Amino acid sequence: MLLSDESKEIKSEYFPVTAPFEMDYENFSSLTKLFRVTATAMRFIQKLKKENLNNSSLSLEEIESAEQLWTLHIQKKNFKDVFQSFTRNQKNNLKTQLGVFIDSNGMLRCKGRLENAGLTEAARFSLLLPSKEKFTKMSIKRTHKQLLHSGVSHTLSQIRHRYWVPQGRATVRNVLNNCVVCRRLEGGPYKMPQIPSLPKERVTESTPLSRTGLEYFGGVSIKTSERLKKVWVCLFTCLVTRAVHLEMIQDLSANEFIMCLRRFIAQRGKPIEVISDNALQFKLARQTIDLLWQGIIKCDDVQSYASTENIRWSFIVEFAPWMGEFYESLVGLVKRSLRKAIGRKILTGVQFVTTLKEAEVGDVVLIKKDIPRGDWKMGLIISLHTSSDGEIRSAKLKSTSGRIVCRPLNLLFPVELLNKNVVPSDKERPTMECVTKQNRPERATATKAKLKIYKKTT
């Protein structure tokens, strides 16, 4: 909208020597407040001149006149070289790139390719605004809020219906990244640095399970003589070799855990260091079992036993479960293996312990039969059979029933390799190459075909 004669008179009197009415727009939090205060000041000046004015609230025309006044001030402040290029008839990059011209109100507008479109003048010839001015950022904030906090593309498209901002997309993105509402509802966390090298304890050769991570998971229902009972599993894993030791826990008491730890030490030896989750990370986010587990490992009895046995107990940083990924990943692996091996069956205590021990050692495999895969039995490879040509094609294994059987490799489906003390060496371990590699003689028809191709090409 064009400025009225009265507004032009006020503009010429108070501008461009200083900002309109010597106000500092940096002190305003929004354009709405800035324009309303400016329009009120303009109305006051007109009242002093005893002009006829309505005593009602500010009109749309008065608000738009204030907006034009401030837009022209921002342009004069930031595009002095462009204005001078018009008065001195000089070349200017913005004039050439954006087709800048001065309209009847003395403001800079950009000429695009929509001159003949049936749009408003502001949309066809956008007002030029600097990208780094607070006035521009307040205008973007206002549009962003009017669009119910839409994204960068939508906000930028709407801005260009009235203003053209050089490097507009980057400017809009910068403003939206600092929007408090958007940051609160959609903002991400601080960027983590690159993953560091593995700690010395993870890569230094040491006795298996001398540095151990441990975690609880469960509960699992088992059959007793009276009723079903829930039990839990305590997983110990070596930081270096990734060997796994599994113990069934009858309840979540500290005494039961101490007995579990004593059984582990009796079988595997005393560890130098034990690493587990930090108690605080479970207080609000994890399930009840995790809360109980943290109460167990941090209780006085457990820590007293650990100090008596000269075991150093460490805790990972709270709310950082990825720092315990070396045992968290194995928890998921063991759960998946047990779920596939047990299915919906409810085992007795002895059967469940047996299954745990089978899952923790050696090359555990599924033995293929002509029945659904969910019913295949598990087995443990004891030894491998080498043929006369040096290839491995079969293995001797122990089934869950205790029987020793022999099966070809193509009927054995590996579950997971966990314990290097039981598994054969790399030279003996079956690989895909061992299964797929075949040294059979070439067929006669293939030989003839190759001869024909050779003759035609020579």
Buried (B, 14 or more C-beta within 10 A) or exposed (E): EEBEEBBBBBBEEBBBEEBBBEBEBEEBEEBEEBBBBBBBBBBEBBEEEEEEBEEEEBEEEBBBBBBBBBBBBBBBEBBEEBBEBBEEEEEBEBBEEBBBBBEEBBBBBBEBEEEEEEEEEBBBBBBBBBBEBEBBBBBBBBBBBEBEBBBBEBBBBBBBEBBBBBEBEEBBBBBBEEBEEBEEEEEEEEEEEEEEEEEEBBEEEBEBBBBBBBBBBBBBEBBEEEEEBEBBBBBBBBBBBBBBBBBBBEEBBBEBBBBBBEEBBEEBEBBBBBBBBBBEBBEEEBEEBBBBBBBBBBBEEBBEBBEEEEBEBEBBEBEEBEBBEBBBEBBEBBBEBBEBBBEEEEBEBEBBBBBBBBBBBBBBBBBBEEEEEEEBBBBBBBEBEEEEEEBBBBBBBBBBEEEEBEBEBEBBEEBBBBBBEBBBEEEEBBEEEBBEEEEEEEEEEEEEEEEEEEEEEE
